[in-house]
């Protein structure tokens, strides 16, 4: 059987970008503060990731807002916080039943924004699609269903592809498809993070790729549109962008560790 994901790892420029990101994550994982305070770093990373994902989804919120406001009014912020809080419990299920996890992520992300009957269900024909990144018309529900099935099959088959590549493809597919119509960006970024945890790159969920995508926000939509073309060049551009985002996020978590060291 062809290992399609591993083939993507051989696209020009991808191996170097993945290696740089992996080195940044490895440097983070070697920080001595993690021997006793990894849970605190993970918690802070989760908060930063939620804030970054909400901002990328169009919200206006600061870290200070999240630290001082118990129940934010913005449903985007509420959804991002709920998703971030539950990510750690979903990695094992993601390995076996990714469609089940995607449904759960939509329930968490959109609970305050869509009808309860639509929660966890891929969008039907005619349902509006929130297009925060200006990607244009989404694929039809029939194409969404077929590509979600294909993605699920890929994720439950063995591959030699690096976790970074698998996670980037998950993110790119979900944002291209916009399968639910609301909260798709929050879901796609969460699925990328879950993939990195589930595939062992970041088992304690210390890295928030959402932070990296926010830092590289000027390139985010452009790289995603390149991925959506399906060309080798476009896919390679997206994979390189996602790797750069993970490297940036690892450096941010390294800064968290340093802050904890200083007390």
Secondary structure, DSSP 8 states (H G I E B T S, - for coil): ---HHHHHTTSTTHHHHHHHHHHHHHHHHT-TTHHHHHHHHHHHHHHHHHHHHHHHTT----HHHHHH-SS-S-HHHHHHHHHHHHGGGTHHHHHH-HHHHHHHHHHHHHTTTS-GGGTTS---TT-----TT---S---HHHHHHHHHHHHHHHTS---S-HHHHHHHHHHHHHHH-SSSSSHHHHHHHHHHHHHHHTTTTTT----HHHHHHHTHHHHHHHHHHHHT--HHHHHHHHHHHHHHHHHHHHHHHHHHHHHHH-
